[in-house]
């Protein structure tokens, strides 16, 4: 039977990392959730213009690769509990705004576990209270503003970024 990684230890990890992201690092992105049901498509399943919900501010860690002539790829790391609290399920095609650049999500991975385990997938009854899924990592590429149908105002500000209220993605 495992001695460490029970709910008390997991709560400590979540609390420390939440404070680290929100109070010390303080890096936030605007998250535009893709609205599939509001996007019209043709007979081939293609869409001329995608529709997104109003953006939400979310704290995260950002791993930015060196810029190259062909692409600008950025990885965004979110605490899974923070996304659960705001009822957000990241998916391929969602848009993130960081430093006046829009990034489209290419892939999502969830492979960082506390104590190397996820209690949701425990094989024995003795370890169902040990470990937890910790973060969700989104790999993205830079996207053109014209593709998103957002018009920049003077000074490089986009109209939809002024409505960052941290509301629910389903509203």
N, C-alpha and C positions, 0 to 999 in steps of 0.2 A: 504494500500500500504506500502511495506517495505521501510524503510529509509536507511538501511545499506546493504552492500553486492553487490552494483552495480559494474560496470566494473572498476571504479577507485579504489575501495577498494580491489577488486580481484587482480588487477595489483600490488598493494602494497604488498599483501600477497605473490604473486608469486616472486616478486623481492627480498623481504627479505629472503624467504626460499631458493631461488636459490643462493644468496650470502652466506647464512649460510652453505649450503652444499658444494659449490665449494671453498669458500675462508677461511672458519673457520674450519669446520669438516674435509674436504678434504679426505674422504674415497671413494676410487674408486674400482670398480670391473671390470673384463674383462667379457663381455657378448658375449657368443657364440649363435647365432641364428640358430635354427634347419632348415636345408634346405630340406624340404619335397620333392620337385620336383627333387632333385639330389640324393636322397636316393633310392636304389633299394630294392624291397621287393619280397618275394616269393608269392605263390598262396594264402597263409593264411594271407597276409598283414603284415608278420613279416620281420624284417630286421636284417641281421647278423652284419652290421656296419652302424651306422648313419653318415650322412654328415652334417657338420656345416659350416656356413660362417665364415670369418675371424673375430676375436673378436674386440669389441669396448670398449673403456673405458667409464664408466658411473659413475657419483657420486651418492651415495645413503646413507641411514641410514641402519644399520645392527643391528638386534636384535638376539642375539645368546643365545640359551638355554644352560643349563649346559650339558656338555658332559656325555653320558651314554654308557654303554657297547653295547647297541643294535643299537643306531643311533646317528647321529649328525645333528639335524635340525636347520636351520637358516632361518630367515625371512629377506628379502631385501625389503626396502621401497624406491620407486623412485617417483620423481615429475613427474606427468603426462605430463606437458608441455615440460619437458626436453626430454621425450621419443617421443613426437609428433615432436619436432624440428629435431630429428635425424631419423625420419621415422621408429620407432621401435615399433612393437606390440608384447609385451611379451606373450608367450604361454607355455602351459605345454610341457615339454620335452626340453626346452632351457637349456643351461648350463651356470653357472656363476663360475668364478675363483676368489677366495678370500683366501689370506694367503696360497697359494700353495695347496689348496683343491678345488676340482671341486664339484659343487652342481647342482643337476638336479631339475628343477622346477616341483613341484607337483600340485600347485594350484595358481590361480591368483584372487585377490579380488580388487574391486574398490568401497570402501564404505566410504571414507573420503571426506566430502563435505564442502566447504566454506559456512558458514551461514546455514548449515544443508540442503542445496538444491543443485540440479544439474539443471542448466538452460536449459539443453537439454531435460529435462523431466518435465517441468513446465506445470501444468494443467490450470492455468489461464494466460491470456495475461499480467496481471499486474506484474507477477514475472518472466517473460522470461529473464530479464536482471539482475536477482539477483541470487547469488550463482554460484558455479562451482565445478566440480569434481577435486579433488586436487592431489591425489596420487594413485599409483598402487602398491599393496603389493604382493610379490611373496613368497610363502612358499616352501622351498626346503629341500632336504635331500642330504647327502654326496654321491658321486658317485665314483666308481673305475676308475682310469686312464686307465686301460686296456680296459675297456668297450668303451672308447672314441677313441681308436686307436691313442693316443698321446704318444710319447716316450720322457721321461724326459732326459735332458742332465745332465752332471755333475753339481753339485751345486744346484740341484732341479729345474732348469729352464726348461720350456717347449718350444719347437721351435715356436709354433704358438703364444705365448705371446709376442714375440719380434715385432710383426706386429701391435701393438695397435696404430692405427693412428686416431681413432675416425671417420672412414669413414662410408659410408652408408651400411646398412645391406643387401641391394639389389644389391650390386655391385659384 
